[in-house]
């Protein structure tokens, strides 16, 4: 590593010692071991030179994002310069990784060729393209990573198609306000709130920049705490499915998983597929009951993909139940989340073989007017109502009010909850299952340290 980049990094107070090392290496490649990066050395026809920075940016960065980064590094309009120093180079990394809201706003505005002040609005289309470029770069990084977790999804047919990645970026941008309030431009107040509160935007940005700047490459093999993997759950139960028919995308998983409670984001457990297990309500019910929180994903006969997150275990019963952590969602043609209103508790209902109540699965709304209704008999028929008071901002999920199910999957999310028996066994001491050993300790006058300090059993 050249002394020039090392010295420049050492003087940068924005960076910790590890970051100084990795940013110095990236800066050295871009600057040809000088004290400045010249735009003509890394931007070729509006894109990063893949030969010069192949190890860091070339094959991973979306060309649009390359141009946005060029705007930040080298300026725009009348203030455009031919080079940038190490400080500016480091600011792009630091502000995207851990900057405060004002620093993040400044970075985004400058990247889009705008000055950051209260009077300047951003065209929504420009904001959308920025988010699409960010999402595209993230998926490129994801697909090229050596992460075992990610490769498991990819090997089972989850592709990261351009149209779905574009929809992911659009969804992130659209969250700047409610769909009904979207306009041609976004004011400073809307953007500030969005930058400050949108967790997925922050995670995408952080992951992209630690990778583009080489900081993620600290080890040969990514660890389980890798930023690349942070947005992707670990798939469980797919290994035994050689002909698994994937109908959702990597971008869908990223979007949906980011909206689950954090305690459930680390793992998805494959429970049911109508293609693998057959079109049987009884089979589906048997495989999803007592499995903890879950997501149901449906593709209708028009190609719309949607579903719901059920925060509690599914159970047969005559009543609605559930938690206001539940939500409904769409994945295609748009990605949207509809959170609970708390107007009622009609989050989950499942029943079969009854004469006085509907037989099927329902999430939200009322009988005959559910946000999602899956009929028990005949299985394969469903409906989605025009309105649903259980979920905020709700719009009909399927293309038509009544639909045929093309594909239906259920995934348990997070760890499977312990059964009552498993929970009781976990509370047992080894000595509880070995009375002879307990008797010997008593005869020897030895103390059993766990005795008397366990929590009392629930009443």
N, C-alpha and C positions, 0 to 999 in steps of 0.2 A: 504494500500500500504506500502511495506517495506521501512524502512529508507535507506537501502543500495542503492536501485535503485533511490530513490529520491535525495540523495546526489550526486550520480554520474551524474544524469541528470542536477542538478543545476550547476555543474562545467563545463558542456559542452557548450562552447560559440557558437557552431554552431546552437543551437536551441533557439527559442523564448520560452516564459514562458508556453504557451499552449502546445507546442510541448514537452517540458520537462515533463509535466504531463503525456501525453499519451504514449510517448516513455518509460518513467519509468515503466508504467504498463506493456507494452509489454516485456520489458527487464526483469522485475521481474518474469513473467511467464516462460520465456525461461531459466533464470539463476537459478531458484528456490531460488530467493531472495539472491543470492550471488553477488560478484563483477565481475564475468565472466560467459559467456555462454560456456558450453562444447558441442562440436560437437556431442558426443555420447548421449547427452540428447535430442537433437532435430532432429537428422538425423537418421532414421531407414530404412535400406535397400535403401538408396539414396533418401528418401522422408522425408518431415517434419512429425514429430509425431503428428497425428491428435488428439490424446487424450490430449497431453500436451498443444498444442497451438490451440485447436479447435476453440476458440473464435476469434483468429486472423488469422492463416495461414492454418490450417489443411484442411478444406473442400474447400478452395478457390484456393490454389496454384497448378499450373501445376508441376508435379514431376520433369520435366527438369529444371524449373526455381528454384525449391528448391535446386537442385544440383549446379546451377550457383551461387546462393546466398551463398551456403556453400563455394564455391571457394573463393568468396570475403571475407567472414567473417573469414575463418580459413586457407586460403592460399592453395597452390597447389604445387605439386612436392616436391622438397627438402626443401621448406620453409613452408611446412604445419605444423600447430600447432594444439593443442588439444582444444584450447579455444580462445575466443575473448573478448576484453573489451568493455565497453560502448562506447568509442570514435569510435571504428571501426564500431560498431553496428549503431551509429548515422550517420556516414559518408555514409553508404549504403543508408540511407533514404534521407539525405540532398543532396547528389550529384545527385541522380535520380530525386529529386524534383525541385531543383533550382541551380544545379551546373552549372558552366561555361562549355564550350565545352571540355576543357582539363580534367576537373573533370568527366564529363560524359564519355569521352573516356577511362579514367583510370578505371572507374567502369565497363564498358563493357568489356574491355580487361581482367581485373582481374577476372571477373565473368566467362569468357570463358577460364580461365587458361593460360592467356598470359600476358607478361609484356608489358606495353605501352611505345613504342618508335618508332621513325620514320622508323626504319628498319624492324619492325615486321608487316607482313601482316596477315590478318585473312582469313582462308578458307571460301569461300562463303557459303558452306553448314552449317558451324558452325554458321555463322551470321544468316542464315535463320532459323535454329532451335531455336536460341535465340529469334528471333522476333515471331516465332510461339508459343513459351512458354509464351511470354509476352501477345500475343493476346489471348491465351487460358485462362490465368489467369484473364485477363480483362473480358472476356465473363462469366467466372464462377462468378466473383464478381457481374457483371451486373444481371445475372439471379437469384442470391441469395439476391439481394437488395430488400428493401421494396418500392422502387421508384414506385409511381403510373404511372408515364410516361412509365417506362420500362414494367411494368406489363400489361399495355394496349396492347403493341405490342405482348407480349408473349401470352396473352389470345386469340389473333386473329390468332395464328398459326405461329408466327415468332420464330423459335426454337433455333438458335445458334448451328447448327449441326457441328460436329467435322471437316468434310471435308471443310466446308465453313470457319470455324475459322482458319484452317490450311492455306487456300488460302489467308485469310487476313494477316496472318503473312508473307507469301511468298511475297505478294504484298508490304508490308512495307520494307522488305529486298531488293526486286528487285529495289526499288526506289533509291538505292545507286548509280545507273548509268542507262543509257539507256539500254533497253532490248538487243539491238544489241551489247552492250559493256560488257555484263555480262561475267565474266570469273570464273575460279576456285578459285581465291583469290582476296581480296580487299586490296588495298594499303592504307597507312595512310592518304594520301591526299583525296582520295575518301570518306573514313570513316569520316574524320573530317568535310568535307563539308556536308555530310549526317546528322551527329549528330547535326550540327549547324543549319540546315535549315529544317529538316523534322518535321513539326508541329504534325502530327499524332503520330509519334514515341514518341515525347515529351509528348503528352497528354496521351497516353497509359501508359507510364512509370510513370508519375505523379499520375494518378488514381490508378494504381496498388499499389504503395508504400504508399500512404496516407491510403489506406485500410488495407494493410498488417501490417502496424505499428499502426493501431488503431486510427489514427488521424481523419479519416472520421466519426467515431462514436461519435461525440461530442453531438449529440442529438438522441433521440429515433427514430425520423422520419426524413428522408432526406429532406432537403429544396430544393427549385427550383434551387439554385446555387450549389448544390452538384456536386462534380467532377464526380461521377458515371453517373449522368445525362448529363453532359456537352457534351458528344459525341453523345447523342441520342436526336433526335427531339421529340417534343410532337406530337402524332398523333391526327388529328382532322377529324371527319367525319366517323370514323369506328364504333362508338357505335351503330349506326342504322343498321349495317350489320351483322346479326347473323350468316350467312353462308359465311363469307368472305373467299375467296380462296387464301391464302398466297402462293406465289411462290418464294419469295425472303427470305433472312435470316437476323437475327440480325447483323451478321458480314457484310453483304452487306450494311445495313443501316449505320453502323458505318463508313465504307470505303467511301461510297458515300457522306454522310453528311459532313465528314471532308473536302471534296474538294469543297463544296459549299461556296460562299461568306459568311462571318460570319453573315451578317445581315439576312441571310435566314436559318441559321442552327437551330434555336430554334423551328421551327414548320413545319410539313408536313400536307397539307390539301388534303384529298382524293377527287379526282375529277371524275375519270372515271376508270372503269374496264370492259374489254370486256366480262368477265364472268357474271358480275352483270347487266350491262347496255345494253348488246347485241353487236353483231358484226355489228355496224353501224357507218360509218364515220360521218354522219350528227349528230348523237347523241354525239359522241366524240367531234366534233368541237363545238357543242353548249355548252358543259360542260366545255371546257377549254379556250374559248375565253374570253379575258378581266380578266383573273385570276392572272395576274402577272407572275413572274418567275415560272418555273415548271420543273419537270423531267419526261421524258417519259421512261418507262421500258418495254422491250419486251422480251418474251421468244419465241424462234423459235421452229419449229417442231423437231429439233435435241437436244433440251435442253439447247442451248446456251442462256445466258441472257445478255442483253446489252441495251443501250439507250443513251439519250442525255439530257443535262441540257440546257434549253432555258432561256436566261437571261431576255427576254422581254415577254410581254403578247402575246399570239397567236391571230392572226387576219387574216381574209381572204384578199387576195390581189394577184396582178399579179407580184409582185416583191419580191426579197430576202430582208431581213432586219435582224436586231438583233445586238447583242453586242459581242465584243471579250472576254467577261466573259464566254460565252458559251463554252461547251466542250462535247465531246462524251466519252463513257465509256463502259467497259465490266465488268460483275460481275461473270460470269461463262462461261468457266472453270477457267479463271484467272480474277483477278481484276486489271484493268488498266484504266488510265485516259489519254485522248488525248486532250490537250489544243489547243486553237485557234492559228493559225499561223499569223493572220492579213493579209494574202495574198489576201483575198477577204472578202466580207461581207455576204457570202452565209450561214448564220447561221440558218435562219428560213424561211420557205416558206409553205403556206397552201392555197389551192384553191380547188374549186369544181364547178361542173356544167358549165364548160367553154369548148368551142370547140377548141380554139387555143392554150391553155396552158395545161400542165399536171394537172390532178386532184388528189390531195393527199397531203401528208405532207412530207417535206424533210428537213433534217439537214445536211448541208455541201456538197461540191462538186458541180456538175452540174446536170441538168435534165438528167435522164437515167443513171447517174453515181454518185448517192448520197451516202454519208456516211450512212445515214438512209433514206430509202424511204418507206412510208406506202401508199399503193394504196387506192384511195377513192372507186372505183367500179371496180371489186368486192373487198369489204373490207376483210382483212384477208391475203392478199398477200403483200409481201414486198421484198426489196432487199438491199444489202450493197455492195458497189463497192470495187474493189481491192485496189484502191488508192483514196485519198481525199486531195486535196491541202488546204482545209480550216482548217485542224487539224494536229498538229505536232505529228510525230511518228505513225500516223494512220496505223492500219492494219484492214483488213476486220473483221467486228464485228460478223456476223453470220457464221455458219459453211459452208453454201453454199451461193453463190452470190444471188440467189433467194430463198426465204423461205416462208413457211406458218407460220402465227402467231398462236402460241398456247395460249399465254396470252399477254395482253397489258394493262398497267396501266398508268395513268397520275396523278401526285401529284403536287399541288401547293406548293411552298416552301416559308416560311416566311409569313408575314401577307398579306392578300388580299388587293390590292391597292384600294383606295377610288375611287368611280365614280365621275364624274364631279359634279353631283348633291350633293353627300355626301360631297365633298370638299367645295362646295359653302355654304352648310348648316353649316359646321364646322366654317366658317368665320363669321357667323351671331351672333350677340349679342342677348341675351334674349329680350332686348328692341326692336330689329329690328322686332320681331314677335309680339310685343305688343304695337301698336301705342298709345293706351290710356295711358299706363304707361309713355311713352315718353312725351306725352302732359302734364300730371300732373307734371312731373319733371320740364318741361320748365316753367310752370306757377308758380311753387314754387321757381324758380331761382336756382335749384340744377344742379350741373355739372355732365355730363355723362363722366366718366373718360376715357372710351375707344374711345370716339369720337376724330377723327383726328389723332390717333396714329396707326391705322391699316395699314398694308401694302397695297399699291394700287393694284387693280386687274391687272392681266397680260394683256398686250395689245393684 
